[in-house]
Amino acid sequence: HNIPLDLAAVEAPTNG
């Protein structure tokens, strides 16, 4: 997918 960084967490959430 080609999405902005704003939606980057929506496709592959990174909480660490």
HTML snippet that shows the backbone in 3Dmol.js (N, CA, C, O; Angstrom):
<script src="https://3Dmol.org/build/3Dmol-min.js"></script>
<div id="view" style="width:600px;height:400px;position:relative"></div>
<script>
const pdb = `
ATOM      1  N   HIS A   1       0.829  -1.188   0.000  1.00  0.00           N
ATOM      2  CA  HIS A   1       0.000   0.000   0.000  1.00  0.00           C
ATOM      3  C   HIS A   1       0.874   1.253   0.000  1.00  0.00           C
ATOM      4  O   HIS A   1       1.982   1.267   0.537  1.00  0.00           O
ATOM      5  N   ASN A   2       0.349   2.277  -0.607  1.00  0.00           N
ATOM      6  CA  ASN A   2       1.065   3.556  -0.632  1.00  0.00           C
ATOM      7  C   ASN A   2       0.288   4.583   0.170  1.00  0.00           C
ATOM      8  O   ASN A   2      -0.613   5.246  -0.345  1.00  0.00           O
ATOM      9  N   ILE A   3       0.651   4.704   1.441  1.00  0.00           N
ATOM     10  CA  ILE A   3      -0.078   5.592   2.331  1.00  0.00           C
ATOM     11  C   ILE A   3       0.882   6.489   3.087  1.00  0.00           C
ATOM     12  O   ILE A   3       2.046   6.134   3.275  1.00  0.00           O
ATOM     13  N   PRO A   4       0.410   7.648   3.524  1.00  0.00           N
ATOM     14  CA  PRO A   4       1.227   8.581   4.302  1.00  0.00           C
ATOM     15  C   PRO A   4       1.591   8.005   5.669  1.00  0.00           C
ATOM     16  O   PRO A   4       1.010   7.010   6.102  1.00  0.00           O
ATOM     17  N   LEU A   5       2.546   8.628   6.340  1.00  0.00           N
ATOM     18  CA  LEU A   5       2.995   8.144   7.638  1.00  0.00           C
ATOM     19  C   LEU A   5       1.875   8.201   8.665  1.00  0.00           C
ATOM     20  O   LEU A   5       1.896   7.485   9.666  1.00  0.00           O
ATOM     21  N   ASP A   6       0.890   9.068   8.402  1.00  0.00           N
ATOM     22  CA  ASP A   6      -0.239   9.215   9.325  1.00  0.00           C
ATOM     23  C   ASP A   6      -1.012   7.908   9.436  1.00  0.00           C
ATOM     24  O   ASP A   6      -1.520   7.560  10.502  1.00  0.00           O
ATOM     25  N   LEU A   7      -1.095   7.178   8.298  1.00  0.00           N
ATOM     26  CA  LEU A   7      -1.854   5.933   8.290  1.00  0.00           C
ATOM     27  C   LEU A   7      -0.929   4.724   8.333  1.00  0.00           C
ATOM     28  O   LEU A   7      -1.377   3.585   8.201  1.00  0.00           O
ATOM     29  N   ALA A   8       0.349   4.977   8.518  1.00  0.00           N
ATOM     30  CA  ALA A   8       1.326   3.890   8.550  1.00  0.00           C
ATOM     31  C   ALA A   8       1.041   2.951   9.715  1.00  0.00           C
ATOM     32  O   ALA A   8       1.230   1.739   9.610  1.00  0.00           O
ATOM     33  N   ALA A   9       0.581   3.525  10.828  1.00  0.00           N
ATOM     34  CA  ALA A   9       0.314   2.731  12.027  1.00  0.00           C
ATOM     35  C   ALA A   9      -0.962   1.924  11.870  1.00  0.00           C
ATOM     36  O   ALA A   9      -1.185   0.959  12.600  1.00  0.00           O
ATOM     37  N   VAL A  10      -1.800   2.314  10.921  1.00  0.00           N
ATOM     38  CA  VAL A  10      -3.075   1.629  10.718  1.00  0.00           C
ATOM     39  C   VAL A  10      -2.843   0.306   9.986  1.00  0.00           C
ATOM     40  O   VAL A  10      -3.494  -0.698  10.276  1.00  0.00           O
ATOM     41  N   GLU A  11      -1.903   0.321   9.033  1.00  0.00           N
ATOM     42  CA  GLU A  11      -1.599  -0.878   8.261  1.00  0.00           C
ATOM     43  C   GLU A  11      -0.747  -1.832   9.091  1.00  0.00           C
ATOM     44  O   GLU A  11      -1.035  -3.027   9.167  1.00  0.00           O
ATOM     45  N   ALA A  12       0.304  -1.299   9.714  1.00  0.00           N
ATOM     46  CA  ALA A  12       1.176  -2.129  10.533  1.00  0.00           C
ATOM     47  C   ALA A  12       1.540  -1.378  11.810  1.00  0.00           C
ATOM     48  O   ALA A  12       2.577  -0.718  11.879  1.00  0.00           O
ATOM     49  N   PRO A  13       0.680  -1.485  12.812  1.00  0.00           N
ATOM     50  CA  PRO A  13       0.889  -0.778  14.076  1.00  0.00           C
ATOM     51  C   PRO A  13       2.196  -1.193  14.764  1.00  0.00           C
ATOM     52  O   PRO A  13       2.489  -2.380  14.904  1.00  0.00           O
ATOM     53  N   THR A  14       2.958  -0.209  15.182  1.00  0.00           N
ATOM     54  CA  THR A  14       4.234  -0.513  15.853  1.00  0.00           C
ATOM     55  C   THR A  14       4.260   0.200  17.197  1.00  0.00           C
ATOM     56  O   THR A  14       4.558   1.392  17.277  1.00  0.00           O
ATOM     57  N   ASN A  15       3.948  -0.539  18.244  1.00  0.00           N
ATOM     58  CA  ASN A  15       3.922   0.049  19.582  1.00  0.00           C
ATOM     59  C   ASN A  15       4.931  -0.675  20.474  1.00  0.00           C
ATOM     60  O   ASN A  15       4.586  -1.653  21.138  1.00  0.00           O
ATOM     61  N   GLY A  16       6.157  -0.202  20.488  1.00  0.00           N
ATOM     62  CA  GLY A  16       7.124  -0.905  21.281  1.00  0.00           C
ATOM     63  C   GLY A  16       8.162   0.030  21.855  1.00  0.00           C
ATOM     64  O   GLY A  16       9.068  -0.413  22.563  1.00  0.00           O
TER      65      GLY A  16
END
`;
const viewer = $3Dmol.createViewer("view");
viewer.addModel(pdb, "pdb");
viewer.setStyle({}, {cartoon: {color: "spectrum"}});
viewer.zoomTo();
viewer.render();
</script>
